[in-house]
Amino acid sequence: MSLSQTAWTPTHGEPYRPVPYRPARMSPAESLSRAAELRQRMSERRTVRQFSPDPVPERVVRDAIACAATAPSGAHQQPWTFVLVKDADVRRRIREAAEAEERRSYAGRLGEEWLAALRPLGTDEVKPHLTDAPVLIVVFQQRYWLGPDGDRRKHYYVDESVGIAVGMLLSALHLSGLAALVHTPSPMRFLSEVLGRPANEKAFAVIPVGYPAPDCRVPDLVRKSLEQVMVEI
């Protein structure tokens, strides 16, 4: 089946033109089965900081980004850019800049309360995942859109839209057999400089992607139960 479609163009100011939406309805039995399987598979997802340098299928990563790009967004403005970084030298430069910021953060910029929250996770200013993982996905949020004539259009609900897209990206990567980590060095201005992004884009997260290293270890965490996170009225 072809995935080709009409190229996107801005719809700002255009009239509402709805089209039919008639997805096939899943039977209750199949829906229950799929939901249970998905819940189990997602419960196995872990944030990984120790990556194997083994290459990953690039098509899998591209398909995961395509899945993320189906996320809902404010006014359907899709205010995101996913930069796929494969070049080892660029990943090295990102790591060097990130670790410089992290050293300042862990030396006191974060504050003791934040450092205490991080302590059970075993994190520090050394970020080998930025060079060990075979690829990075650097996610940028587009604060506004620039048209070919230089017109500047504001985007709406940018944080919410990009956050949803990143969640869908992590799910797609995990369900495709890959591990990932959401890394948010602060400040992140260096990412725009290293990657040559335009002024309307602001870095949102760096996501290393790959396979867990053979000696990978993760914190011994317990997730909240459904009863602890859901209120039924």
VENURPE-V938400 format. One record per residue. SS is DSSP state (H for helix, E for strand, - for the rest). OMEGA is omega in degrees with one decimal (none if undefined). Layout:
ss=SS omega=OMEGA
ss=SS omega=OMEGA
//
This chain:
ss=- omega=-179.4
ss=- omega=177.0
ss=- omega=-178.1
ss=- omega=179.4
ss=- omega=177.9
ss=- omega=-179.3
ss=- omega=-179.5
ss=- omega=170.8
ss=- omega=-178.3
ss=- omega=-179.3
ss=- omega=-176.7
ss=- omega=175.9
ss=- omega=-179.3
ss=- omega=179.8
ss=- omega=177.7
ss=- omega=179.2
ss=- omega=-178.3
ss=- omega=176.1
ss=- omega=-178.8
ss=- omega=175.2
ss=- omega=-175.6
ss=- omega=178.4
ss=- omega=177.7
ss=- omega=-179.8
ss=- omega=179.7
ss=- omega=177.6
ss=- omega=178.1
ss=H omega=-179.1
ss=H omega=179.9
ss=H omega=179.0
ss=H omega=178.2
ss=H omega=-179.3
ss=H omega=-179.0
ss=H omega=-179.7
ss=H omega=179.5
ss=H omega=179.3
ss=H omega=-180.0
ss=H omega=178.4
ss=H omega=-180.0
ss=H omega=-178.1
ss=H omega=179.7
ss=H omega=177.0
ss=H omega=179.5
ss=- omega=-179.7
ss=- omega=176.0
ss=- omega=171.3
ss=E omega=-174.7
ss=- omega=176.4
ss=- omega=178.2
ss=- omega=-174.5
ss=E omega=168.6
ss=- omega=176.1
ss=- omega=-178.8
ss=- omega=179.4
ss=- omega=177.0
ss=- omega=178.1
ss=- omega=-175.9
ss=H omega=180.0
ss=H omega=178.4
ss=H omega=-179.7
ss=H omega=179.2
ss=H omega=178.5
ss=H omega=177.9
ss=H omega=176.8
ss=H omega=177.3
ss=H omega=176.2
ss=H omega=179.5
ss=H omega=-177.1
ss=- omega=173.5
ss=- omega=-176.9
ss=- omega=173.8
ss=- omega=-179.6
ss=- omega=-179.9
ss=H omega=-178.6
ss=H omega=-179.5
ss=H omega=-178.4
ss=- omega=172.8
ss=- omega=-169.4
ss=- omega=-175.8
ss=E omega=170.5
ss=E omega=178.3
ss=E omega=180.0
ss=E omega=179.8
ss=E omega=-175.0
ss=E omega=178.8
ss=- omega=-175.3
ss=- omega=-175.6
ss=H omega=-179.2
ss=H omega=178.0
ss=H omega=177.2
ss=H omega=177.2
ss=H omega=179.6
ss=H omega=177.0
ss=H omega=179.6
ss=H omega=-179.3
ss=H omega=-179.9
ss=H omega=-180.0
ss=H omega=-179.2
ss=H omega=176.4
ss=H omega=177.4
ss=H omega=-178.1
ss=H omega=178.3
ss=H omega=178.0
ss=H omega=-179.7
ss=H omega=-177.6
ss=H omega=177.9
ss=H omega=175.7
ss=H omega=-176.9
ss=H omega=-178.1
ss=- omega=-175.3
ss=- omega=-173.2
ss=H omega=-178.9
ss=H omega=179.1
ss=H omega=178.6
ss=H omega=178.1
ss=H omega=178.4
ss=H omega=-178.8
ss=H omega=-171.5
ss=H omega=179.1
ss=- omega=-178.7
ss=- omega=176.4
ss=- omega=-178.7
ss=- omega=174.7
ss=- omega=-175.1
ss=- omega=180.0
ss=- omega=-172.8
ss=- omega=-178.9
ss=- omega=-178.5
ss=H omega=-178.1
ss=H omega=177.0
ss=H omega=179.2
ss=H omega=179.5
ss=- omega=-175.4
ss=- omega=177.8
ss=E omega=170.7
ss=E omega=168.6
ss=E omega=177.5
ss=E omega=-175.8
ss=E omega=176.5
ss=E omega=173.3
ss=E omega=179.5
ss=E omega=-177.1
ss=- omega=176.0
ss=E omega=-178.1
ss=E omega=177.3
ss=E omega=178.1
ss=- omega=-179.0
ss=- omega=178.1
ss=- omega=178.7
ss=- omega=177.8
ss=- omega=-179.0
ss=E omega=-179.1
ss=E omega=179.9
ss=E omega=170.8
ss=- omega=-174.8
ss=- omega=179.8
ss=- omega=-175.4
ss=H omega=-178.8
ss=H omega=-178.9
ss=H omega=-176.8
ss=H omega=-178.1
ss=H omega=177.1
ss=H omega=177.2
ss=H omega=-179.5
ss=H omega=178.8
ss=H omega=176.5
ss=H omega=178.2
ss=H omega=177.3
ss=H omega=179.3
ss=H omega=179.0
ss=H omega=-179.1
ss=H omega=179.0
ss=H omega=-178.9
ss=H omega=-178.1
ss=H omega=175.8
ss=- omega=174.2
ss=- omega=-179.3
ss=- omega=177.7
ss=E omega=-177.6
ss=E omega=178.2
ss=E omega=173.5
ss=E omega=-178.4
ss=E omega=-177.0
ss=- omega=175.3
ss=- omega=-177.7
ss=- omega=-2.6
ss=- omega=-175.5
ss=- omega=-178.1
ss=H omega=-177.8
ss=H omega=-179.1
ss=H omega=176.8
ss=H omega=-179.1
ss=H omega=-178.4
ss=H omega=-174.3
ss=H omega=175.4
ss=- omega=-178.6
ss=- omega=-177.1
ss=- omega=-173.5
ss=- omega=-177.8
ss=- omega=-179.3
ss=E omega=179.1
ss=E omega=-177.9
ss=E omega=-178.5
ss=E omega=-178.4
ss=E omega=171.1
ss=E omega=-176.0
ss=E omega=171.8
ss=E omega=-177.2
ss=E omega=177.5
ss=E omega=174.8
ss=- omega=175.3
ss=E omega=176.0
ss=- omega=-179.9
ss=- omega=-179.5
ss=- omega=-176.9
ss=- omega=174.7
ss=- omega=-179.9
ss=- omega=178.0
ss=- omega=178.1
ss=- omega=-173.8
ss=- omega=173.2
ss=- omega=177.5
ss=- omega=175.4
ss=- omega=178.4
ss=- omega=177.7
ss=H omega=-178.7
ss=H omega=-179.0
ss=H omega=-175.9
ss=H omega=-177.3
ss=- omega=173.4
ss=- omega=-178.7
ss=- omega=-176.8
ss=- omega=none
//
